[in-house]
Amino acid sequence: MARAAATGLFQLIGHLDLIKIYGHRPRRPVLELAEPALQAIARSGAAMEVNTAGLYKPAGEIYPAPELIARAFSLNIPVTISSDAHAPAEVGREREQARELLRWAGYTSLATFHRREISSEPLL
């Protein structure tokens, strides 16, 4: 993830701690492992995806983890919400839960994109 962000090719970095999707957890603290990627995302000006699909996987939670979202906020990394929809009924699934998590971390806005340019809108 750090290398991808460092290229400057991406406006959005997602799935930061996807390893937990099937219940796998790292032995070291996830924040320690993700810090280089978070630093690279912050330097690149990219946004980070907050994805609700993990709620429907063995992980049973949004990814990235709350501590990663809080760290992203402290690094001024903009965020967007995704449901990783693979069917129409999954679009926007659990969006309010993601909003609550983002508000908890301190966010008041979401990143939006138009022609590869980032802007923001109120989180509401």
N, C-alpha and C positions, 0 to 999 in steps of 0.2 A: 504494500500500500504506500509506503514511504517513497519508493522508487517511482511508482505511478504518479503520485502527487508532484514529485520533484520535476517531472518532465514538463509540466505546465500545459500538457495536452488536454487535461480533463477539467471540467468546471464542477464536477460532482464526484465525490468518492463515497462509495457505499460498502456495506457488508464488512465493516471494520473488524468485528469479532464473530464472523460467520461460523467459526469452528464450533461454537456452542449450539448450532442449529440442530444437531443430532444428539445433544446431551454431552458432548465432549467439553471439558473445562481444562484450561491450562494449569500447570502446576505452579507457575509463578503468577503474581498478580497481573490481571489483564491490563491495568493501567500502565504498569511498568513495561509490558510488552508492546503496547500500542503507542507509547509516548513518542518514539521517533516518527511514526506515521502521522500523529496529530501535529507534531511540530512541522513536518513537511507540508501537510495540508494548510496549516496556518500561513506558512511562507508563500505558498503557491497562490493563495487567494481563492482556492476552490471552496465549495460548500461540502457538507457532510450529510449523507442520507441517514435518516432515522426510519427504520423499517419495521412495520408491525407484523410481518409474516411469521416471525419467530414465535408469536403467541399461539400459532397453529401448528407448530413443530414441537419435537421433544424438548427443545430449549424452554418453551413455555413463557418466553419473555421477548420484549422488543429488543432489537439490536441496532446500534451498539448498546452496551450495558449503561446503566445510569451514571456510573462514575466516569465513563468515557464521554458521555454527553456533558456532564458538568465540567470536565476538563476542556472540552471543545469550547464551551461557553467562556471559560477563563482565557482561552487563546483567541477569542473573537472570531471563531469559525462559524460562518453562517450555516444554517441547517434547512433541510427540506424533509417532508414526510412522504413516505411511500408505503404502499401495501403489497408491493411485489405481486400485483394481480396477474393471474393466469386465466381468469375468467371474469366476465362482467360483474358478477355478484361480489367479487373480491375487491373491486375498486373502492378505495377509501375505507376499507375495513379497519375498525378500531382506531380511526383517526383521532377521536376525542381522547382516548387513552394516551396516544402519542403527544397530543397537545398538553395534557396534564403533566406528563413527564418533562416536556420542554419548559413549561412554566416553572416547575419545581427547580430546574437547573438555572433559571434566570432569563430564559429567552422571552422576548416580546415580539419577535418577528420571524418570518419564514423567508427563505431564499426563493426567488422565482427567476426564471430564465426566459429570455427572448433573444433569438439569434445569437446564442452563445454569450450573451451579456447577462450578468447577474444583477438583480435588484431585490427589493424586499417588499413584503406586505405584512400588515399586522397579524400576529398570531391569533388574536381573538380568543 
